[in-house]
Amino acid sequence: MTQTKTEQGNYKSEGQGKQAIVIGGTRGIGEAIIRQLAAKGMSVVMVGRSDTTLRQAADRIRSAVPGAELRLERADLSLVRDVRNLAERLADSTSPSVVINNAAVTADIRAHTDEGIQLTLATNHLAPYVLMRTLAESIKKGPVRPVRFVVVGASPTVLKAFPVDLDDLHGQAERALSRFPSLRPFAAYARTKNMNTMFVYSLARRLANSGITVNGAHPGIIAQTGLARNARGLEKALATMVALNPFKKMPDQGAVNPVWVATDPSLDGVNGRFFVDRKDVTTPDHTLSPERCETLWERSAKLVGMEP
Ligand SMILES: NC(=O)c1ccc[n+]([C@@H]2O[C@H](COP(=O)([O-])OP(=O)(O)OC[C@H]3O[C@@H](n4cnc5c(N)ncnc54)[C@H](OP(=O)(O)O)[C@@H]3O)[C@@H](O)[C@H]2O)c1
């Protein structure tokens, strides 16, 4: 663990006594985020959808960071009822300094959950929407204290070409996603990553002066993760190019920017921003309009049965 010497000559870890919640931490960048937070001495609640993958990831993290304090929480983030239960459990049993939403999928555009919601939309946007709203409401009932929410987003440069269609959140107009069928799952994914950014801006406005801040963080283009595991055609070709790049970045490098946004003292009080490579950047115009962000907020509330 990273340790610093105190004035009294004792060693102290930077994150000692602090708790983090990481949503989607059983592989890839999420697992690396947990490893880096644990190495700072934070205790981490890691959320995944299967007891087996949670245990396996926890074992790998503990062997890299001996003494890592981990609590495992199972929830299927594609199901609103599971996310609501998870949020209530976490609200009752944790006191986090950091909450990072990392989970995402690139799913078949026709795949819907048994709650009737398109799978990518449910997992990538509605899960953090329900979870962070619920946790924020619960934290706000206690004394004001600094808490950082971080939503792992994606490259604003790439996302420029995939504005959210507010009248078609499920992406039913398939040709409008892309004229190439094999790229449609990626286009639907990219729209949900823009929803992540718009959600950050709407939530940040509501959290002003509450002690809680929320920011977005792009991990970089990272190889050896599970995100493109179902890719085919053109999307698979793009994923192969990333995998074959001799200068490719690995999950540990992908965790650096989100962990920095979650913990660096220079960002105390910074709220409603988006960071790439530790730099504050401007996201695409179509994510910036407060009216569009509010419409997304209201339509998302309706989909998950929350008050707008
Ligand atoms: N890789 C890149 O180049 C890249 C680029 C830009 C942004 N990002 C962002 O970085 C984040 C992490 O991506 P990654 O590349 O590390 O992908 P990944 O390896 O596929 O990891 C995604 C994580 O989310 C979990 N997850 C997915 N669906 C879930 C569900 N229904 N319930 C519970 N957990 C679920 C996965 O669990 P399982 O182990 O059960 O699948 C896994 O732990 C995502 O937000 C992604 O959008 C990645």
The ligand as a MOL file (V3000), in Angstrom:
LIG
                    3D

  0  0  0     0  0            999 V3000
M  V30 BEGIN CTAB
M  V30 COUNTS 48 52 0 0 0
M  V30 BEGIN ATOM
M  V30 1 N -12.0050 -0.2210 -22.7950 0
M  V30 2 C -12.0300 0.9600 -23.3820 0
M  V30 3 O -11.2810 1.2310 -24.3520 0
M  V30 4 C -12.9420 2.0500 -22.8870 0
M  V30 5 C -12.9450 3.2720 -23.5940 0
M  V30 6 C -13.7810 4.2740 -23.1380 0
M  V30 7 C -14.5720 4.0840 -22.0270 0
M  V30 8 N -14.5390 2.8760 -21.3670 0 CHG=1
M  V30 9 C -15.4160 2.7320 -20.1930 0
M  V30 10 O -14.6940 2.1110 -19.1510 0
M  V30 11 C -15.6040 1.3810 -18.3160 0
M  V30 12 C -15.0880 -0.0230 -18.0850 0
M  V30 13 O -15.0140 -0.7010 -19.3310 0
M  V30 14 P -14.0600 -1.9410 -19.6080 0
M  V30 15 O -13.4690 -1.6900 -20.9370 0
M  V30 16 O -13.2050 -2.2090 -18.4410 0 CHG=-1
M  V30 17 O -15.1650 -3.0970 -19.8100 0
M  V30 18 P -15.3410 -4.5500 -19.1470 0
M  V30 19 O -14.0280 -5.2260 -18.9990 0
M  V30 20 O -16.3830 -5.2300 -19.9560 0
M  V30 21 O -15.8930 -4.2190 -17.6860 0
M  V30 22 C -17.2120 -3.8430 -17.4630 0
M  V30 23 C -17.5830 -4.1730 -16.0430 0
M  V30 24 O -18.9960 -3.9280 -15.8790 0
M  V30 25 C -19.6000 -5.1010 -15.3420 0
M  V30 26 N -20.9860 -5.2520 -15.7670 0
M  V30 27 C -21.4810 -5.2080 -17.0260 0
M  V30 28 N -22.8090 -5.4540 -17.0030 0
M  V30 29 C -23.1490 -5.6630 -15.7160 0
M  V30 30 C -24.3670 -5.9700 -15.0540 0
M  V30 31 N -25.5230 -6.1220 -15.7290 0
M  V30 32 N -24.3590 -6.1140 -13.7240 0
M  V30 33 C -23.2080 -5.9930 -13.0280 0
M  V30 34 N -22.0140 -5.6930 -13.5910 0
M  V30 35 C -21.9830 -5.5340 -14.9190 0
M  V30 36 C -18.7490 -6.2270 -15.8910 0
M  V30 37 O -19.0290 -7.4060 -15.1610 0
M  V30 38 P -18.8430 -8.8880 -15.7880 0
M  V30 39 O -17.4490 -9.2730 -15.3900 0
M  V30 40 O -19.8890 -9.6850 -15.0700 0
M  V30 41 O -19.0500 -8.7850 -17.2540 0
M  V30 42 C -17.3610 -5.6590 -15.7020 0
M  V30 43 O -16.9360 -5.7710 -14.3660 0
M  V30 44 C -16.9670 1.4270 -19.0280 0
M  V30 45 O -17.7620 2.4390 -18.4370 0
M  V30 46 C -16.6060 1.8160 -20.4490 0
M  V30 47 O -17.6600 2.5090 -21.0820 0
M  V30 48 C -13.7630 1.8430 -21.7810 0
M  V30 END ATOM
M  V30 BEGIN BOND
M  V30 1 1 1 2
M  V30 2 2 2 3
M  V30 3 1 2 4
M  V30 4 1 4 5
M  V30 5 2 4 48
M  V30 6 2 5 6
M  V30 7 1 6 7
M  V30 8 2 7 8
M  V30 9 1 8 9
M  V30 10 1 8 48
M  V30 11 1 9 10
M  V30 12 1 9 46
M  V30 13 1 10 11
M  V30 14 1 11 12
M  V30 15 1 11 44
M  V30 16 1 12 13
M  V30 17 1 13 14
M  V30 18 2 14 15
M  V30 19 1 14 16
M  V30 20 1 14 17
M  V30 21 1 17 18
M  V30 22 2 18 19
M  V30 23 1 18 20
M  V30 24 1 18 21
M  V30 25 1 21 22
M  V30 26 1 22 23
M  V30 27 1 23 24
M  V30 28 1 23 42
M  V30 29 1 24 25
M  V30 30 1 25 26
M  V30 31 1 25 36
M  V30 32 1 26 27
M  V30 33 1 26 35
M  V30 34 2 27 28
M  V30 35 1 28 29
M  V30 36 1 29 30
M  V30 37 2 29 35
M  V30 38 1 30 31
M  V30 39 2 30 32
M  V30 40 1 32 33
M  V30 41 2 33 34
M  V30 42 1 34 35
M  V30 43 1 36 37
M  V30 44 1 36 42
M  V30 45 1 37 38
M  V30 46 2 38 39
M  V30 47 1 38 40
M  V30 48 1 38 41
M  V30 49 1 42 43
M  V30 50 1 44 45
M  V30 51 1 44 46
M  V30 52 1 46 47
M  V30 END BOND
M  V30 END CTAB
M  END
